[in-house]
């Protein structure tokens, strides 16, 4: 990502934080810094001044949050600005999704995906955020991420299964799980995934083993549909064959 693209992503994230996120604790660090620079007339606004005036910002609270993060940061060397921003965006989006504000979470990655159309991770993350509200659009982004070579195949496959569930296509969901299981070769660590509740609602969960999560989800789908043979196959996989 060029410095110009990074600046645009930070400005977009600032807009999302400023107009959709109430607590400064939930803002990206780059948004806090931009807001402070704007307050002392050292940063141009990301939108017309009239729109900026629609939300009052407590300058003292803003300064306290910046100070808090400065005092408790580890400092020293470490990842570059792009890596830090990407990690913060993922954490921020996860928090928004937990608050059932998935559309706002998706907005963070939507801009990044537009700026970098070949970024498989941005497309996968965008699709992930859209699963509860727009599974059809989510599936299109996830399939694009797969074609781009997204590095965590099991996560992408799990997400696509969730999309098919959201679209009420259980056979397609199991087909996607089966297709991935036959060729799986990646080894991701922990992952944030959507958990499917019995009433077809979703909540985010942190899983240690995405392979096991995929097998259990497929078994649950088969059980719900009364497909005994498929259920037994996936239960067996979840117990004995969840790793490549």
C-alpha positions, 0 to 999 in steps of 0.5 A, spaced: 500 500 500 502 506 498 503 512 503 497 515 499 493 509 499 494 508 507 492 516 508 486 515 504 484 508 508 486 512 515 481 518 513 475 513 511 476 509 517 476 516 521 469 518 518 466 511 520 469 512 527 467 519 527 460 518 525 458 511 527 462 509 533 460 513 540 466 511 545 473 513 543 475 507 546 473 503 540 476 508 535 482 506 531 488 510 534 489 513 527 482 516 527 484 519 534 490 522 532 487 525 526 481 528 530 486 531 535 490 534 529 483 537 526 481 540 533 488 544 533 487 546 525 493 541 523 489 537 519 484 538 513 477 535 515 475 528 511 468 531 509 465 538 509 466 542 515 458 543 515 458 535 516 463 535 521 459 540 526 454 535 526 457 531 531 460 535 538 467 532 540 469 532 547 476 535 546 478 533 554 475 526 553 479 525 546 485 527 549 485 523 555 484 517 550 490 519 546 494 519 553 491 513 555 494 509 549 500 513 549 502 511 556 500 504 556 503 502 549 509 498 549 513 502 544 519 500 541 520 497 534 515 493 531 510 493 525 509 498 520 504 503 520 500 499 514 500 493 519 498 496 525 492 500 521 490 493 518 490 490 525 486 495 528 481 495 523 480 488 524 479 488 531 475 494 530 470 491 525 470 485 530 467 489 536 462 492 531 460 485 529 459 483 536 455 489 537 450 487 531 453 493 527 455 489 521 454 494 516 459 499 519 464 494 520 463 492 513 464 499 511 471 499 513 473 493 509 469 496 503 473 502 502 480 498 502 477 493 497 476 498 492 482 501 493 486 495 492 481 490 488 487 485 488 487 484 496 484 477 498 484 479 505 480 485 505 475 482 500 475 476 505 474 480 511 468 484 507 465 478 506 465 476 513 462 482 515 456 482 511 454 474 512 448 476 517 445 482 513 447 480 506 449 473 505 449 473 497 453 479 497 458 476 502 458 470 498 460 474 492 466 477 496 468 471 499 468 467 492 473 473 489 477 472 495 478 464 494 480 466 487 485 471 489 488 465 493 486 468 500 491 464 504 486 461 510 482 456 505 478 453 511 476 460 514 474 462 507 470 455 506 467 456 513 464 463 511 462 461 504 458 455 508 455 460 512 453 464 506 449 458 503 446 457 510 443 464 510 441 463 503 437 457 506 441 453 501 443 447 506 445 442 500 450 448 497 452 449 504 454 441 505 457 441 498 462 447 499 464 444 505 465 437 502 469 441 496 474 444 501 475 438 505 477 434 499 483 439 498 484 442 504 492 444 505 492 450 509 494 450 517 491 457 520 491 458 527 485 461 531 480 464 527 474 469 529 468 465 525 460 466 525 457 461 530 450 459 527 444 459 532 438 454 532 434 460 530 438 462 524 441 468 527 449 469 528 454 470 533 461 471 533 466 466 536 473 465 537 475 458 535 482 454 536 481 449 530 477 452 524 477 445 521 473 442 527 469 448 527 467 447 519 466 439 521 461 441 526 457 446 522 456 441 517 454 435 521 449 440 525 446 442 518 446 435 516 442 433 522 437 439 522 435 437 515 435 429 517 440 427 512 443 421 517 449 419 512 452 426 511 451 427 519 455 421 520 460 422 515 461 429 518 461 427 525 466 422 524 470 427 521 470 432 527 472 426 531 478 423 527 479 427 521 479 434 522 486 436 520 489 435 514 
